[in-house]
């Protein structure tokens, strides 16, 4: 089940970094659980090295500030200073297109429809 935990952690990091403060809006057609899992698996596979790099940067910032910096500020620093954020976004869009889904559908399924799944 380590793979599932890694997938969940990757998805959580993805949505943490991509959170723009807007609430989740309902999608036109809800995704099935198997569709969501396939999309998340592809996103994980395509973006894992970028996530590892971003996590390293975030940890470094936290260590340098001795944990006194707010998570929102770390997110702001990473999204404005690190070109990997744009690369991750482009990769996500390619995966969504490949699966013929939208970001809103995936976000709705992950954050609302299947939030309680383990």
C-alpha positions as CSV (number, residue, x, y, z in Angstrom):
1,X,0.0,0.0,0.0
2,X,3.1,2.2,0.0
3,X,2.4,3.1,-3.7
4,X,-1.1,4.2,-2.8
5,X,0.3,6.4,0.0
6,X,2.8,7.9,-2.4
7,X,0.1,8.5,-5.0
8,X,-2.1,10.3,-2.4
9,X,0.9,12.3,-1.2
10,X,1.7,13.3,-4.8
11,X,-1.9,14.4,-5.4
12,X,-2.0,16.3,-2.2
13,X,1.2,18.1,-3.0
14,X,-0.1,18.9,-6.5
15,X,-3.3,20.4,-5.2
16,X,-1.5,22.2,-2.4
17,X,0.8,23.9,-4.9
18,X,-2.0,24.6,-7.4
19,X,-4.5,25.9,-4.8
20,X,-5.5,29.4,-5.9
21,X,-7.9,29.9,-3.0
22,X,-11.0,29.2,-5.1
23,X,-13.4,26.6,-4.0
24,X,-14.1,23.4,-5.8
25,X,-16.8,23.8,-8.4
26,X,-18.9,20.9,-9.6
27,X,-17.9,19.4,-12.9
28,X,-20.2,18.8,-15.8
29,X,-19.7,15.0,-15.7
30,X,-18.3,13.4,-12.5
31,X,-15.4,11.1,-12.9
32,X,-15.6,7.5,-11.9
33,X,-13.1,6.4,-9.2
34,X,-11.1,4.3,-11.8
35,X,-10.9,7.3,-14.1
36,X,-9.6,9.5,-11.3
37,X,-7.0,6.9,-10.3
38,X,-5.7,6.5,-13.9
39,X,-5.3,10.3,-14.2
40,X,-3.6,10.6,-10.8
41,X,-1.2,7.7,-11.7
42,X,-0.3,9.4,-14.9
43,X,0.3,12.7,-13.3
44,X,2.4,11.1,-10.6
45,X,4.5,9.3,-13.3
46,X,4.9,12.4,-15.4
47,X,5.7,14.8,-12.6
48,X,7.5,12.8,-9.8
49,X,10.9,14.3,-10.4
50,X,9.6,17.8,-10.4
51,X,7.7,17.2,-7.1
52,X,10.8,15.8,-5.5
53,X,12.7,18.9,-6.5
54,X,9.9,21.2,-5.3
55,X,9.7,19.3,-2.0
56,X,13.4,19.7,-1.5
57,X,13.2,23.5,-2.1
58,X,10.3,23.8,0.4
59,X,12.2,21.8,3.0
60,X,15.3,24.0,2.5
61,X,13.2,27.2,2.9
62,X,11.6,25.8,6.1
63,X,15.0,24.8,7.5
64,X,16.6,28.1,6.6
65,X,13.8,30.0,8.4
66,X,13.7,27.5,11.2
67,X,10.1,26.7,10.5
68,X,9.0,30.3,11.2
69,X,7.6,30.9,7.7
70,X,4.0,30.4,6.9
71,X,3.1,27.6,4.4
72,X,1.2,30.2,2.2
73,X,4.4,32.2,1.9
74,X,6.4,29.1,1.0
75,X,3.8,28.3,-1.7
76,X,4.1,31.9,-3.0
77,X,7.9,31.7,-3.1
78,X,7.8,28.4,-4.9
79,X,5.2,29.4,-7.5
80,X,6.8,32.7,-8.3
81,X,10.5,31.8,-8.2
82,X,10.6,28.2,-9.5
83,X,10.0,27.5,-13.2
84,X,9.1,23.9,-12.3
85,X,5.6,25.1,-11.4
86,X,4.9,26.0,-15.0
87,X,6.4,22.7,-16.2
88,X,4.1,20.8,-13.8
89,X,1.1,22.7,-14.9
90,X,1.9,22.0,-18.6
91,X,2.4,18.3,-17.8
92,X,-0.9,18.2,-15.9
93,X,-2.7,19.7,-18.9
94,X,-1.2,17.1,-21.2
95,X,-2.4,14.3,-18.9
96,X,-5.9,15.8,-18.6
97,X,-6.1,16.1,-22.4
98,X,-4.8,12.5,-22.9
99,X,-7.6,11.3,-20.6
100,X,-10.2,13.7,-22.0
101,X,-11.0,15.2,-18.7
102,X,-10.7,18.7,-17.2
103,X,-8.8,20.0,-14.2
104,X,-12.1,20.9,-12.6
105,X,-13.4,17.3,-13.0
106,X,-10.3,15.9,-11.4
107,X,-10.3,18.4,-8.6
108,X,-14.0,17.8,-7.9
109,X,-13.4,14.0,-7.8
110,X,-10.3,14.2,-5.7
111,X,-11.3,16.8,-3.2
112,X,-15.1,16.1,-2.9
113,X,-16.4,12.9,-4.5
114,X,-13.7,10.5,-3.3
115,X,-12.2,12.5,-0.4
116,X,-13.0,9.7,2.1
117,X,-11.4,6.9,0.0
118,X,-8.2,5.3,1.3
